[in-house]
Amino acid sequence: MSDTRTEAAAAVVRAPGRPARTGAAAPAGEPADRGGRPTARRLGPGGGLPFGRLIGPALLVAVWWGAAALGLLDPRILSGPADVLGTARDLVAQGRLQSNMLVSKSDRSHVVL
């Protein structure tokens, strides 16, 4: 009876894709971090891409830039990234962006969540 409980507890500790809850060492053959704990498994085939988390935001900005360049975006509703960066550069050069951010920060002191 105790063997069944031990096996069930080991199955909970070694659930695929989740780190061990009890701090137990990783079983032989499974990847482990420096502390010997099991690491999370990737769901996709092969290894991860370096800087893979940046692909989504980079694609979003590229589509935004392309849509603005092709005239698919109404600049009154959504300006292109070149316009946004140019305006931000001008506001920083004039010092208006920093002062407005400080005002916005101090105005939030009265907000109750």
C-alpha positions in Angstrom: 0.0 0.0 0.0 2.8 2.5 0.8 4.4 1.8 -2.6 1.3 2.9 -4.4 1.2 6.2 -2.3 4.9 6.8 -3.0 4.4 6.2 -6.7 1.4 8.6 -6.8 3.3 11.3 -4.9 6.3 10.9 -7.3 3.9 11.3 -10.3 2.6 14.5 -8.8 6.1 15.8 -8.2 7.2 14.8 -11.7 4.2 16.1 -13.7 5.3 16.9 -17.2 5.9 20.5 -18.0 5.8 21.6 -14.3 8.6 22.1 -11.8 8.6 19.9 -8.8 6.5 21.2 -5.9 8.5 19.5 -3.1 11.9 20.6 -4.2 12.9 17.0 -5.0 15.8 16.4 -7.4 15.0 15.8 -11.1 14.8 12.1 -12.0 17.6 10.6 -14.1 17.3 11.5 -17.7 15.1 14.6 -17.2 16.6 18.1 -17.7 17.3 19.9 -14.5 18.4 23.4 -13.5 21.5 24.2 -11.5 19.7 23.4 -8.2 18.8 19.9 -9.5 15.1 20.8 -9.9 13.2 19.7 -13.0 12.9 22.4 -15.7 9.7 23.1 -17.7 9.5 21.4 -21.1 8.8 23.1 -24.4 5.7 22.1 -26.2 7.1 22.7 -29.7 9.5 20.5 -31.7 13.2 21.2 -31.4 15.0 23.8 -29.3 13.8 27.3 -28.6 14.8 30.2 -30.7 17.2 32.8 -29.3 15.2 35.9 -28.6 12.1 34.0 -29.5 9.9 36.1 -27.3 10.7 39.2 -29.4 9.3 37.7 -32.6 5.7 38.6 -31.8 6.2 42.2 -30.9 8.6 42.7 -33.8 6.1 41.3 -36.3 3.4 43.6 -34.8 5.6 46.7 -35.3 6.5 45.5 -38.8 2.9 45.1 -39.8 2.1 48.5 -38.3 4.9 50.1 -40.2 4.0 48.4 -43.4 0.3 49.3 -43.1 1.2 52.9 -42.4 3.6 53.1 -45.3 1.0 51.7 -47.7 -1.6 54.2 -46.6 -3.9 51.6 -45.1 -4.0 53.4 -41.7 -5.8 56.7 -41.3 -3.2 58.9 -39.5 -6.0 60.7 -37.6 -6.9 57.4 -35.9 -3.5 55.6 -35.7 -0.3 57.3 -36.8 2.6 55.3 -38.2 5.6 54.3 -36.0 7.8 56.8 -37.8 5.5 59.6 -36.8 5.2 58.3 -33.2 9.0 58.1 -32.8 9.5 61.5 -34.4 7.0 63.1 -32.0 8.5 61.3 -29.0 12.0 62.6 -30.0 10.7 66.1 -30.3 8.9 66.0 -27.0 12.0 64.6 -25.2 14.2 67.3 -26.9 11.9 70.0 -25.6 11.6 68.5 -22.2 7.8 68.3 -22.4 7.5 64.5 -22.3 9.4 64.3 -18.9 7.4 67.1 -17.3 4.1 65.8 -18.5 4.9 62.3 -17.2 5.7 63.8 -13.8 2.4 65.6 -13.8 0.6 62.4 -14.8 2.3 60.5 -12.0 1.4 63.2 -9.4 -2.2 63.3 -10.6 -2.7 59.6 -10.0 -2.2 60.0 -6.2 -5.9 60.7 -5.7 -7.1 57.6 -7.7 -8.7 54.9 -5.5 -8.8 51.4 -6.9 
